[in-house]
């Protein structure tokens, strides 16, 4: 595990308006588990 400086903490979501959220806060970048259903897997490539 290592600390990486963040450019932004909040990300604007691309969810439909009825979903009820406008922003997402993801505290982790990547993970060692590699779950195929995880929506955070692509976050580390931004």
Secondary structure as GFF3:
##gff-version 3
##sequence-region A 1 46
A	DSSP	beta_strand	10	12	.	.	.	ID=ss1
A	DSSP	three_ten_helix	17	19	.	.	.	ID=ss2
A	DSSP	beta_strand	23	25	.	.	.	ID=ss3
A	DSSP	three_ten_helix	41	45	.	.	.	ID=ss4
###
